[in-house]
Amino acid sequence: MPHVSILRHGKAKLPAALFALATLALTLTSCRPHDFPQYPPNYREYAYVLNGGSGTVTILDVVNVRIDRELQVGQNPVAAAASPTRNEVYVVNSGTPAGYGSISVIDSERNTVAATIPVRRQPVSIDLNATGTLAYVANSGSNSISVVDLAGRRVLAEIGTGQQPVAARIAPDGKTLIVANRAANSVSVIDPATGRVRTAFIGCPGAQSAVILPDSSKAFVACSAGHQVMTIALAQSREHPADQLEALMDVGRAPVDLALKPDGGEVFVSNSLSDSVSEIYNTTDEVGDTYLIGEDPVSGLVSRDNALLYVANLRSQYVTMYSIDDGKRIGSIHVGDGPSAMAFSAAGHLLFVVDSRSDDVAVVRTASESLFTMLPAGRNPDAIVVKAFKVQ
């Protein structure tokens, strides 16, 4: 670095401590363009960390990598989604087992609660349609899905499901809603236009996590109380007029999470009790292989370039990295205690890891695969979502 060379060899005399600080500042300045994006003045980006034990959301300023504030929401926040079209984030508050839950609407420009929408008992998941106008909330205590008009701040309809729905996923084309019913060991396939159950498939013990391919042709559901993943071909045309069970694929024990590559090529299954990850090829419904990955893997996240899988291992202090092209584990990153949820920054240069037992968030630089800093959260953080936007 030329400026450091001048300080060392020129005639300027600086105290040793001041020289060290100047050198460090120059080093950080020179490294910043390589490690962090350069943001315009009106750019904002926040990570919202849900603290189930304190009924709050810790809001992290992603641009400056610091805490913005802690915001009170409802009791036991468990899931969140960021609007694709509005500067809003929607937080699902599960409430108490005997009471009703709610959705807290956070205004991302002000980071305040703009509205609260009541739903049914024990809501546990949320998914939004492509335009961000509707939310689908799985109410595990009411055996129903609440269809929420987000602009109108009201529930439009309640759709009955199987017992204890824990995940609801809307297809990208908006024509199918997949619901995993954990206690019923089943999957409901719902037509969102009519609110009717189109098909129901049984034989998926502890149905839990669900993903849908980008072309809306196929859904995968993890059977967490067993060792399989269910594949369903979705009705799309006259040539495929009905939903069909394609396969029940053997993976590891207690598959609890499914991570889909952005290009839709493969699904990665976190097998909690087998300490492993299974790779499913979506075109052939085959399990390519199963790899030992870490202690109690509970969440996976694939990088935007489809090259790396990050796995949060709950019974440890590590996130494991798996090279998809090479088909092998390539390293681990030491984070906090009990990593349970993850999210990338919008540019992908940072990975935020929620540590449920140490009540903090590890911030990882993806360029160097190294820990950048640790930020405190509330009690029992359990979910995270990122929202980026420009102020007009």
PyMOL commands that set and color helices and strands:
alter all, ss='L'
color gray80, all
select helices_A, chain A and resi 2-9+16-35
alter helices_A, ss='H'
color red, helices_A
select strands_A, chain A and resi 43-51+56-61+66-72+77-82+88-93+100-107+112-121+123-128+134-139+144-149+154-160+165-170+177-181+186-191+196-202+207-212+218-223+228-233+244-250+255-260+266-271+276-281+286-292+297-302+308-313+318-323+328-334+339-344+350-355+360-365+370-376+381-390
alter strands_A, ss='S'
color yellow, strands_A
deselect
rebuild
show_as cartoon
